[in-house]
Amino acid sequence: MTAVARVGRMELRVFTEPQQGATYDDLLRVALVAEDAGFGAFFRSDHYLAMGGDGRPGPTDAWITLAGLARDTQSIRLGTLVTAGTFRLPGPLAVAVAQVDRMSGGRVELGLGTGWYEAEHTAFGIPFPPLAERFDRFEEQLAVVTGLLAGGPFSYDGAHYRVVDNPGLVTPQQSPLPVVVGGGGAKRTPRLAATYATEFNMPFASVDDTAAQFGRVREAAAQTGRDLVLSAAQVLCLGEDDAEVDRRAAAIGREPAELRENGLAGTPDEVVAKIGRFAEAGATRLYLQVLDLADLDHLELVAARVMPQL
């Protein structure tokens, strides 16, 4: 009962990294297990190149994946953490997001970021501007995408993107469609989240750093009058006992002690206690980064031993 009282309300979501090596069928299996187990959402990264390993059988596109899952799942929410702004023009991205939202019956969420992985840009012929320009473009992309998704005639005159007399036919089923902005930037990131997003996500940070960033986002949101969902993303490595934790850590090439420090790792009681610390920091939603997509028992263990305590 102590863990329940400490944690309070917390939604758990599954977050995958298919660029490390996964087919659509691999992702569908994970999504269906997550849906059946009661997770709130299935999210995937938006990358084309593996970060370590050979990435076989090869990359899959985030929004094509989500379109397939929109038809192959029934109730679980679907989204990106996060779509790279460098990959797509904002107008076509808004069209794709709205279409997939309608295909899913209104279950889609758009996480959008600047794009950061230079090697995949050069490997696939995608321009990779300097960071300051990527942030400038990102801010304009947020303005254009959210403006188009809001429906109604829309025009925008920016330094990088110009929209003239859009007729307002980009209409998702949801209104507003949830938009996630995240990151650790101390000034511009909180302002952009508070201006354009419905959710702020702090990825792969300590509880203390997460709490500090949440404070900055709350201050920014107070200026814009928005009430943002606050969330965090953490790598998952759960086991019934230490031996199972060790086995799952070895399967993803990580050390158990390091994962306990820098992720959600350990026995169910340990993980619930760590979730409680994120709840105290202000998070009401956690994205569990699942790196071994073949280990479906991992998700079922979360559902059986962690979710009942939340």
N, C-alpha and C positions, 0 to 999 in steps of 0.2 A: 504493500500500500504506500510505502514511503516514496517509491519511484513514481507512482502514478501522481501523487500530490506534487512532486517536484517538477515533473515534466509538463503537466497540463496538456493543452491542445497542441498537437503537432501532426501535420500531414507529411507522410513519407512518399517520395517519388523516386522512380528508377531513372538513372542517367547513364547512358552507354557511350562508348567511344569506338564506333564501328571502323574507323580508319585503321585501327590496330589489327583488323582482320576479321571480317564478318560478312556473310551474305544477307540478302533480304530475308531468307527463310530463317537464318539464325536470329535476326532481330524480331521477326514475327513470333518465334517461340518464346522469347523473353517477354515480349509485350503481352502475349496471351496469358502466360503464367502470372505476370504482374497484375493484369486485369482480374484474373480469377482470385488472386491472393488479397486483393483489396487495396493495392497501391493507388495513390491519387492520380498518377500520370506516368507516361513513358516519354522520356526525352532522349534526344541524341545530339552528339556534337555535330558540327558542320566543318569537317576537314576532309581533304583528299589524300593526304600523305601521312603515313605512320610516323610515330615518334618513338623510334626504337623498334627492332624487328623488321621483317620484310613486308608486312601489311597484306600478305596474301589472304584471301583470293583477290584482293583489289578493292578500290574505293567504291562507295555507293553515295549517291547524292541525297542530301538531307531531305529536301522537299519532295523528291520522287518517292523516297522511303515513306515519308509521312502520308503522302497520297495513297500509297498502297495500304498502310496501316489504317487509314481512315475508313477503308472499305472492309478490311479483314478483322477489325476489332469492333466492339459494340459500345462500350461505356467509358473506357479509360481516356483521360485527356492526353494530348499529344503536342510535342513542341520541340524547339531547338534551344540548346544551351551551348553556344549561341551561334546564330547565323552570322557569317562573316560579311561585313558591309562591303568589303572589297570584291566579293564574288559576284554580286548582282546589282544591276541598276535598281533604284528604289521603286520605280513604277512597275516593272515586271515582277519584282518581288511582292509588291502589294497584291497584284493580280493572282499570283500563285498562292499566297497565304489565304486570300479570301476564298479561292476555289477549294482548297483543301479543307478549310473550315466548313464550307457547305457540304462537301463530300462526307465529312465526319459527323454531320448533324450538330455542329457548333461545339467542337471539342478541342480546338487548336489554340495554341499560345505561341507567340513569336518572341523568342529571345534574340536580340540584335546587338552586335558588337563591332568594334573597329576592324577586326582581322589583325592577326599578329604573327602568324607562322610564316616567316619569309621563305623558307625552303620550299613549301608547297606552292607558293605563288610562282617562284621561278621554275619549278618542275612542271607546272601546268600553264605557263604563259600568262599569268594574271599580274597586272601592274600592282606594284607594292610601293605606294608613296611613303615619304617620311612620316613619322608618328604624328607630328603636328597637323599635317595635311589630312592624314587618316581621321583624326579626331574632328577636324573641320567638316570633312565629308560625312562622317558619322552623324554629326549634329543635324546636317541638312537632310540626310537620309531619314532620320527619325521624324523630322518635320514633314517630309513628303509622304512617307509610308503611313504615318498615323493620320495625316490629312486625307489621303486617299481612302483609307479604311473607314474613316468616319462617314463617308457617303456625302452626296451633295456636290455641286460644282466646286472645283478646287483649282487654284493657281498658286504658283510659288516662284519667286525670283531670287535664286541664291547664287553664290559665287561658283558653285560646282554643278548644281542641278537647277533646271528651269522647267516648270510645268505651266502650260498655257491652256486655259479653258478646258480642263478635264471635265467631262460631263457628269461625273459622280456615279458611275455604274459599277465601281469596284465595291461590292457590298457583301461582306462576310455575313454569316448567320448571326454571330454574336455582335452585340453593340453595347459597349465597346469591346473589341477583341483584345484580350489581355496581351500586354507588351512587357517583356522583362529586360531590364538593363542592369548590368552588374560590373564589378571591378573594384579595385582598391584605391583609385585616384581620389585625392583628398578634396578637390574643389570642383572640377568640371564634371566628374562622374556623378556626384550627388545632385548637382544642378540639372543635368540631363535627365536623370531618373525622375526627379521631382517635377520636371516639365512635361515629359512624354510618356513615362512608364506607369504601369499599374502594380509592378513588383520590382523590388531591388534584390539582387542576389549577390552574396559575398562568397566567392569560390575559394576553397582550399586554403583557408586562413585559420589562425588560432581563434579561440573563443574571445580572447581579449581584443585582438585586432578586429574581429567581426563586430563586437559590441561598439568599439570606437567608430567604425565606419557607419554602423546603424545610427549612431548619434548624429553624425554629419548629415546623413540622408534625412533623418527626422527634421533637423533644422532647415534643410532646403525645402522639404515638403511643407513645412509650416508657412513658408513664404508663398508657395503656389496653391496652397489649400487642398493638396491631394493627400489621400489616405492610402499609403503604399503597403502592400504585403511585403514583409521582410523575410528573406530566406537565405540559406547557406547551402553549399555543396561540399560534400566530404567523401573521400574514398571509403568503401565498405569492405570490412574483413571480419565477419562474424563467425564464431564457432561455439558449439556446445561446451567445449573444454579447450584447454591450451593446445592440445595436440591438433585439434581441428583448426584452430586459429593459425597455428604454424603451417599446416598443410595448405590452407587457402592463401596465406601470405607467400609461400614458396611458389604457388601456381602463378602469381602475378609478378614474381621477381622482386618482392619487397621483404623487409625485415619486420617481424612482429612488433618489436619494441618501437621502431620508427613509426609504424602504422598506428600504434596506440597513442603516440604523441601527436601525430599529424593527420589522423583520420578518425573514422568511427570503427574501432577495432577492439576485439576482445570477446569475452563471453557476453551473453545477453544482458546480464546485470551491469557489466562495464559499459556497454554501448548505451543502455538506457540512461545511465548516469551522465554520460557525455552529452547525450541528446538533451538532458535536463539543463546542462550548462548553456547550451545554445538557446534553449527556451528562455532561460533567465536573461540572456543577452537581448532577447526580443524576437527571435525567429519563431515563426509559426509554421514553417515549411522547410523540409530538408530534402535535398537531392542526393541520393545515395549512388555514388559512382561505382558501377558494377563492371569490373574489368575482365572477369572470366565469364564469358557469355554462355559457355557450355554448362556451367555449374548452376543449374536451375534450382537445386536443393537449397542454395544460398538464399534465394528470395523467399522460398517457402519457410525457411528457418526464421527469417525476419518476421514474416507474417504470424508464425506460431508463437514466437518467444519474445518479440519486441513490441509489435503493434498492440497486443492486449494491455501493455503497460502504459500506453500513451492515451 
